[in-house]
């Protein structure tokens, strides 16, 4: 265990330190993700985060080769070479797509080429488990086709869920840790040293995700882009494929593993249920609409959580919890001796709790409070509107026509309503002008901020004066 932990931490540290450099490279090279209608961010974000992950993967492989227990895993085979070559092809395709853009067919060709390199390195599905402890042996051509298909499907599944800050990296990290727990258990409890390779790949994958997450979690400073999402999908597909390729079906004994004839396939499908389900729903939805399965839209699972009313951060955390529930449940089922009844009750209870957390409309205890809360909110809004209407000053009437409106002196005459001689009458029939209107009359600048209501019994000094003597400036400044 210490050697795995050391490899994971070193991979995470290198990825974390290389991410700011990858961000600068993306900005300098113009690999920026502009905001689109289906995106949740509004400013351009640098891409190419996958470059840092690939650097962390390479560094982790170098360290693992120097550790005595893990060094033997990488000796005498093409594991490290195939991972670096396939990862390099995927990263190259991702960089070109992030900077200049590629057609879906070109990306599929690059993904298939990376899958072919993994097959060359020895990671391929030579057999599939069947019920009643039987297996389906595949021919070389069938094995190659099925392996490449699973690699391409997993790459695109991870790419589809990369829609919120930190979502893809977090879900892949949870899946990698679940894979590591299971395969490490096989190496220890069942003495299967050949499963050390999948366990090492899981540790490297988890380290790359953990090192990148601090820079990518909301609010993200950098996106992994297709460079990172395709690299994570490639590694995520490699882990279970390499396990089945090196695993003897007879070695999974029921005394250690429940349902040994199904676990090799049940484990990856259950752990990856979130990205696979999102991929399947997207393909069905788009083909029914007459679109390409790779056509973008805004109807992924994380988009639906946002539409329900969850915030960006809470949507990501809910997806984390769903992924953790399925991953922990299947690993617990495979290596624990808990009774199936207890396991089923605990799993169902966790699923109900997550459903209530994910879908507020299912919370029946809040339905009774919603009408009263709505009525209270309506009453408060009406009270606020009444107070605002009461505090609003009366609008100033139209300026009286005549000499006063033109700024000319008003002829002396009898006072009206107690106003001094020589001033415009002020009373109910002629509302008092505001301060800004008075300044405009006498030649001063208007000040809308002074047009607030005045206390009763006070007069505006600008409007209470008499005729201006000759030679006196209109408004001393």
N, C-alpha and C positions, 0 to 999 in steps of 0.2 A: 504493500500500500504506500509506503513513503516515497518510493520511486515514481509512482503514478502522480501523487500529489505534487512532488517537485516538478515533474514535467508540466503538469497543468498550470502551476503558478508561474513557471518561467515563460510558458507560451502566453499567458495572460499579461505578464509584465512587458514582454516585447511588443505585443499587439497594442497595449496601452501607450507605450512610448512612441510607436511608429505612427499612430493615428494622427497627431498634430502635423507630422511631416506629410502624410498623405493628404491632409486638408490643404496645406499650402500648395502642394503639387496640383491639386484639383483647381484651386483658384487661379494659379498661374497658367494652367493649361486650358482654362475655360470650361471645365467639366462641372457645370452647375445645373442643378435641377430647378427649372423655372416652375412657378406655381401654375397648376392647371385647374380646370373646373372640378375634377374629381379628387384633388388633393386637399389636405387639411392645413397646409402651411401657406403663407401669403408672401414670403420673401424667398429669393433664390438661396439654395443650400448646396454646399459643395458635395460632390460624389466621391467615388474611388476609395471608400472605406475598406473595400476588399483587399486593396494593396497591403494595408497594415495586417490584416488577418493572414494573408499569404506569407508575409514575413514572419509572423508569429508561428505559423505552422512549420516553416522551414527551420526556425530556431529550435522549436520543440523537438523535431526529429533529430537534430544534431545533438541535443542534450540527452535524449533517450538512448542514442547509440553509444554514449559514453557511460551509461549506467549498467552495471554488471547484470542485473536481472533482466532488463529490457533490451540490452544489446543483442542478446541471442535472438530476439524476435525479429530484428531487422537484418540479421545475417543469413546469407545463403538463400535469399529470395529477392523479389523485385518490389517489395512493399513500399519502401521509401522512394525508390525511383519512380514507380508508377504513380504514387500520390503527388510527387512534385511535378511530373510531366503533365498529368491530367489537370492538376490545379493550375499549372502555368498556361495551358491551353484555355481553360475557362477564364482565367484572369485576363488574358489577352483579348478574348472575345468580349468580356465585360468592359474593359477599358475602351475599346473601340465603340461599343454601343453607348456607353455613358458619355463619351465625348462627341461622337459624330452621328451615332444612331445606326442600327442594323435592322434589316428586315427580319420578321419571325423565322423565315426559312433559313436564313444565314445563322441565326442563333441556334436553331435546332440542329443544324449541321455541326456547329462547334460543340454542342452538348453531346451529340452522338459520338463525335471523335474522342471526347474525354472519356465517355463510357467504354469505347473500344480500348483505350489505353489501360483502363482498370482491368478489363478482361485479359489483356496481354500480361498484366502483372499478376494474374492468378485469382483475382476476385470475380467469380462468376457462379451462377446458380446451376450446379451440376445435378441437383435433385430437389424435389419438393416433397414435403411431408404430406401424408394422407392419413385418414382415420384408420383405426385398427392396426396401428404400428407398421403400416406399409408406406412405401415411398414411390415416387414417380421419377424415374431416371430420365434425364433429358439428353438428347444427342448434342454434339458440339455446336451445331448450328442453332438448335433450339436454345441451348444455354446462352449463347452469345446474344441472340435476339431478345430473350427475356431479360437478361441483365441490362443491356443497353436501354430497353424500354423502361425498366424501373429507375434507372439513373436519370433519364430524361424527365420522367414523371415527377420524381422527387425534386429535381432542380426547379421545375416550373411550379410545383406546389409551394416551395419556400419563396419563390419569387412572387407568387400571388398574395401571400400574407404579409409581404413587406410593404405595408401601406400606412402604418403609424410608427411614430418614433419609438424605437426599442422593441417593437413587436416581434419581428422575425428573429432577431438575435436572442431575445428572451425565450421564445418557444423552442428554438433549436437547442439552446443551452439546457433547458429542462429535459428535452428528449435525450441529449447526449449524456447527461448525468444518470438518467434511467437506464440507458444502454450500459453505461459503465458499471452500475450497481449489479446488473444481471450477469454480465460477462465476467466481472471480477469474482462474483460468487461461483461461477462455473470453474474458474481456475483454482479456487481454493477448496470448495466443498467436493467437487467431483474430480479434482486433479486432472484438469484438461489444460495443459500448457498452451495448446494451439489457440485457445481463446484469449491469450494475452495480447495478440495482435488487435482484435476488435476492441478490447478494453483500452489499449494504448491510443487507438484512433479516437475513441470516445473522449478520452482525457484531453487530447489535443484539440478536438472540436469544442469541448466545453471551455477550455482556456482561451481560445480565440474569441469566443462569444463574450466571456466575462471581461476580457481586456477591452473590447470595443464598446460594451454597453454604457460605461460612464460618459462617453462622448456622444452616444446615440440616443440615450433616454431623453424623454421630453423635458425641456425643449432641446431638440437635437442641434448640435453644432456641425455635424457631418452625417451624410447618409452612406450606407454601404453600397448603394447602387446595384446594378446587375453584376458588377464585379464581385461584390460580397455575397449577394443572395445566391448566385449560381455556385460560388465556391462552397458555401454552407450546405446547399442542397447536394452537391457532389459528395462531400464528406459524410453527410447524413445517410446517403444511399450506400456508401462504401461500407459503413460499419456492419449492418446486418448481412449484406451480401458476402463480405469476407468471413463472417462468422459461419454462415451456412456452408460456404465453400470448404472450410477447414473442419467441419463438425461431422462426426460419425453419428448417425441417427440412433444407433444402439447405445450410445453413451449417455443419453438422457434417460435416466432411470426414474420410474415413478416414485421411488423412495425419496428422491431429492426434488424432482420437478413434477408438479401436477400437469396433467395433459401433455406429456412430453412429445406426443406425435403432432401437436398443433402449435406448441409454443414458438418454434423457430419462425413461423409466419405470423402467429397471433401477436407476438411481442412487437415487431416493428409496425404492423398495421394499427395496433391500439395506441402505441406511443405517438405515431404520426397521424392520428385521426383528425386533428384540427386542420393541418395543411391539406391532407388528402380530401377531407370533406369539403373544404373551401374550393379546392381544384375541381372536384366532381360537380358541385353545384354551379360553378362558373361555366364549365363546359356545357352542361345541360341547358342552363339559362340562355347562353349565347347562341347555341345551335337552334334552339326552339325559336329564337327571334330572327333567325336567318343570318346571323353574324358569324364571323370566324371565332373558333374557340379561344384564340389569343387576342381577340379584340378587347380593349380596356373598357371598364365601366366602373360605376360607383355603387356596387351592390354586394361587395364582399362582406364577410361576417363582421369585420371590424367597422365597416361603414354602417351596417345595420345597428350596431351598438351605439354609434354616434347619433343615428337618427332617432333611436329610442329616447335619448336624452342624457346619456352618460357623457362625461367629460373625456377629453383625450387621454388623460392619465388613468382614469378609472376604467376606460374601455380596454386599455392595454393590460391592466392588472387583472381584470376579469378573464381575459384570454389566457393569461398566465395560470390562473387558478384552474381553468378547464383543462389545460394541457397537463398541469401537475396532477389533477385528479385521475385522468386516464393513465398517466405514466406510473404513478405510485400504485394504482389499483392493480395493473397487470404485473408489475414487478413483485408486489406483495403476494399476489396469487401464485406466482411461480416459485418463490423461494420460502414462503412462510408456511407454517403448519396451522394457521388459524382455521377454525371450522368454517366451512363454506357458508353456513347460515349467518354467522357473525360477519363474515366478509361481505356477504350480500346486503345485509342491513346497513352496515357502515357505508358501503358504496352508494346505496340508494339515498341514504340520508344526506350524504355530501352532494349528490346530484340535485336533490330537491333544494338544498340551501343555495347552490349556485344558480339554479333556475330562478329562484326568488330574487337573488341579487342581480341577475342579468336582465330580468323582465319585470319592471315595476308594476305593470298591470295585473300581475298574478298575486300581488300582495293584498289579500282580501281585508286585512285589518286596517288598511289605509283608505278603503273605499268609504267607510262611514265618516271619516274625518274630512274627506274632500268636499262634500256639500257645505258643511259648516265653515270650513276654511274659505271656500269660495264666497259664501255669504258675508263672512267677516271682511274679506278683502274688498268686496263691492261696497260695503258700508264705509270702510275706511277711505276708499277712493272718493265716494260722494262727499264725505266730510271734508277731505282735503280740497276738493273742488269748491265747496262752499266757502271755506276759509280763504282760498285764493281769490274768489270773486268778491268777497267782502273787503279784502285788503287792497284790491286793485283800485287806483285813483280814477276819478271821473274824467273822461276824455275832454280835452279843451275844445271849446266851441269855435266856430269859424271867426276869423278876424273881422271886426266891424269895418264896413265900407266907409270911405270918406277920408278926411285928412289924416286921421289918426293912423289908418292903415298904410298911408303913404309916408309916414314918418314926419308929417307937418304938424306944427303946433295947433292945438285945438283952441278955437276962439273962446275967450272968457265968457262965461255964462253962469247961470244959477247952478249951484251945486245940486247934484242928483244923488239921492241915497246917502248923503253925508260925505260925498267925495269932495275934495278941494276943488276950488274953481280953477279952470284951465286944464282939467284932466278928463279923460274919457270916463263916462259913467260906468260904474261897476255894480252889478246887482243881479237879480234873478234873470232879467231879460238880457243881460250882457255878462257872461261869465268872465271871471278874472283871467287875464292871459297868464301863461306859464312864464317861468323865468327865462327860458331860452327864447320864447317868442318876444318877450320884452327886450332882450338884448338885441335881437334881430331888428326890432323897431328903432332902437336908439343907436344902432350902428355897431354894437359889440358882437363878439363871436358867440354863436349858440353853444350851450353846454347841456346836452341832454341829461347828464347825470344830476343836474340840479332840478329836474322836473318832478321830483317826488312830492308827495302831499305834505303840506305845512300844517302846523298846529293852528287850531282855531284861535282867532284874535291876533294873529301876527300878520304883518304885511311884508311883501317883497320890497326891499329897499330900492329896487330898480324900477318898480312900477308905482310906487307911492309918491314920487316927487312931482313937483309942478313943472311949469314950462322952463326949459333950459335957457339961462341968460346968454346973450350973444358973447362969443369968444370963449365959451367954456367947452372943452372937448366933449365929444359925445360919450365916451366911456374911458375914463382915465385908466391906464394900464400899469 
